[in-house]
Amino acid sequence: MNTATPPRWAESLLRVVLPAPDFETVAGDLLEEYRESRHPARGVRRADAWYVRQVLGFVTMSALPWGVLLGAAIVTRSALDWFLPPADFHTRATVSTYFAMCLLLTVGFRAGWRSGSWLAGAVAGVATAGVAAIVSIVGAVVLLASRHDPQTLAAIASSGGLGEVFALPLFGLVPGLILGTIGGSAAAAGRSLHPVA
């Protein structure tokens, strides 16, 4: 009988992102495939890499709808700034910032409540910000490819430039971590006071 074990940190990450009832089933299925087919056929390193990819798939899937929503909001904001530039960007910046903050807090809270762990909120916040970064960067490339006349390029420059468009989403990982952790901590604390049946 094969008693090989996948990386403990990956199993711990899976425990954090899945609700307890789902974790036992999913972890059991992954461990069975890891031991019975992946490890014997591929060896330790490749079997471990397979296991980590599976876990990261669960992390990504849990964050995908929220990340796409946040990324779409960022792309929409870019499109408005580029194609309908305002005299003052303050209102748009305020609305988009508070929207992103509320979404990341909600994602963190939701993940923390489901798992009972503040760490789930942190993971969900980072994963959501990561998905949003990919969506917003791809969206910006599509916008730029579809319209790059001198007037649009001038609007892009006045709204912060292309550097901001492509770099700012990556910096969103830090607020994702912070706000996800805050939301997850609040949920974990609330759940400890009012346990879910």
C-alpha positions in Angstrom: 0.0 0.0 0.0 1.3 3.4 -1.0 1.6 5.8 2.0 3.1 8.7 0.1 1.8 12.1 1.3 1.4 15.3 -0.7 2.8 18.6 0.5 1.3 19.3 3.9 1.0 23.0 3.1 -1.1 22.3 0.1 -3.5 20.1 2.1 -3.7 22.8 4.7 -4.5 25.4 2.0 -7.2 23.1 0.7 -8.7 22.8 4.2 -8.7 26.6 4.4 -10.6 27.2 1.2 -13.2 24.4 1.4 -16.0 24.1 3.9 -15.4 21.2 6.4 -18.0 18.8 4.9 -16.5 19.3 1.4 -12.9 19.1 2.6 -13.1 15.5 3.7 -14.5 14.2 0.4 -12.3 16.3 -1.9 -9.1 15.7 0.1 -9.9 12.0 0.3 -10.4 11.8 -3.5 -7.2 13.8 -4.2 -5.2 11.7 -1.8 -6.5 8.5 -3.4 -5.5 9.5 -6.9 -2.2 10.9 -5.6 -1.3 7.6 -4.0 -2.8 5.1 -6.4 -1.9 6.7 -9.8 0.1 9.9 -9.7 2.8 9.0 -7.3 3.6 5.5 -8.7 3.6 6.7 -12.3 5.3 10.1 -11.9 7.4 10.0 -8.8 7.4 12.4 -5.9 8.1 15.8 -7.6 5.6 15.4 -10.4 2.9 13.9 -8.2 3.4 16.8 -5.7 3.2 19.3 -8.6 0.0 17.7 -9.7 -1.5 17.9 -6.2 -0.5 21.5 -5.8 -2.1 22.3 -9.2 -5.3 20.7 -8.1 -5.4 22.7 -4.9 -4.7 25.9 -6.7 -7.5 25.1 -9.0 -9.9 24.9 -6.0 -8.5 28.3 -4.8 -8.9 29.9 -8.2 -12.4 28.5 -8.7 -13.6 29.8 -5.4 -12.3 33.3 -6.3 -13.2 33.3 -10.0 -16.7 34.9 -9.9 -15.6 37.6 -7.5 -12.3 38.2 -9.3 -14.1 38.5 -12.7 -16.5 40.9 -11.2 -13.8 43.1 -9.8 -11.7 42.8 -13.0 -14.7 43.8 -15.0 -15.3 46.9 -12.8 -11.7 47.9 -13.3 -11.9 47.5 -17.1 -15.2 49.5 -17.1 -13.5 52.2 -15.1 -10.6 52.3 -17.6 -13.0 52.4 -20.6 -14.9 55.3 -19.1 -11.7 57.2 -18.3 -10.3 56.6 -21.8 -13.4 57.0 -24.0 -15.5 59.4 -21.8 -12.8 61.3 -19.8 -14.2 63.5 -17.1 -13.0 66.9 -16.0 -12.2 65.5 -12.6 -11.4 61.9 -11.8 -12.1 62.2 -8.1 -15.7 60.8 -8.1 -14.9 57.8 -10.3 -11.8 57.1 -8.2 -13.8 57.2 -5.0 -16.6 55.0 -6.3 -14.2 52.4 -7.8 -12.0 52.3 -4.7 -14.9 51.8 -2.3 -16.5 49.2 -4.6 -13.2 47.2 -4.6 -12.8 47.6 -0.9 -16.3 46.4 -0.2 -16.0 43.5 -2.6 -12.7 42.3 -1.0 -14.1 42.6 2.5 -17.1 40.6 1.5 -15.1 37.9 -0.2 -12.9 37.6 2.9 -15.9 37.6 5.2 -17.7 34.9 3.1 -14.6 32.7 3.1 -14.0 33.2 6.8 -17.5 32.4 7.7 -17.6 29.2 5.5 -14.4 27.8 7.0 -14.3 29.4 10.4 -10.7 30.6 9.7 -9.4 34.1 9.2 -6.8 32.6 6.9 -9.5 31.6 4.4 -10.3 35.3 4.1 -6.7 36.2 3.4 -6.4 33.5 0.7 -9.8 34.5 -0.8 -8.8 38.2 -0.9 -5.4 37.5 -2.6 -7.0 35.0 -5.1 -9.7 37.4 -5.9 -7.3 40.3 -6.5 -5.1 38.0 -8.6 -8.0 37.0 -10.9 -9.1 40.6 -11.1 -5.5 41.6 -12.1 -5.5 39.1 -14.9 -9.0 40.1 -16.1 -8.2 43.8 -16.0 -4.8 43.6 -17.8 -6.4 41.4 -20.5 -9.3 43.8 -20.7 -7.0 46.8 -21.0 -5.1 45.2 -23.8 -8.4 44.5 -25.7 -9.5 48.1 -25.1 -6.2 49.5 -26.3 -6.2 47.2 -29.4 -9.7 48.2 -30.3 -9.1 51.9 -30.0 -5.7 53.7 -29.9 -6.3 56.9 -31.8 -4.5 60.1 -30.6 -7.5 61.3 -28.6 -7.7 58.0 -26.7 -4.0 57.9 -26.1 -4.2 61.5 -24.7 -7.1 60.4 -22.4 -5.0 57.4 -21.2 -2.1 59.7 -20.5 -4.2 62.1 -18.5 -5.8 59.3 -16.5 -2.5 58.0 -15.2 -0.9 56.4 -18.3 -0.4 52.8 -19.4 2.0 52.1 -16.6 -0.8 52.6 -14.1 -3.2 50.5 -16.1 -0.9 47.5 -16.2 0.9 47.8 -12.8 -1.9 48.9 -10.5 -3.9 45.7 -10.7 -0.8 43.8 -9.5 -0.5 46.1 -6.5 -4.1 45.1 -5.7 -2.8 41.9 -4.2 -1.7 43.7 -1.1 -5.1 45.3 -0.4 -6.6 41.9 -1.3 -4.5 40.3 1.5 -5.3 43.1 4.0 -9.0 43.4 3.3 -9.5 39.7 2.9 -7.8 39.1 6.3 -10.0 41.8 7.9 -13.2 40.3 6.5 -12.1 36.7 7.3 -11.2 37.7 10.9 -14.5 39.4 11.4 -16.3 36.3 10.1 -14.2 33.9 12.1 -14.8 35.9 15.3 -18.5 36.1 14.6 -18.8 32.4 13.8 -17.0 31.6 17.1 -19.6 33.6 19.0 -22.5 32.1 17.0 -21.5 28.6 15.8 -23.1 27.3 12.7 -25.2 24.2 13.3 
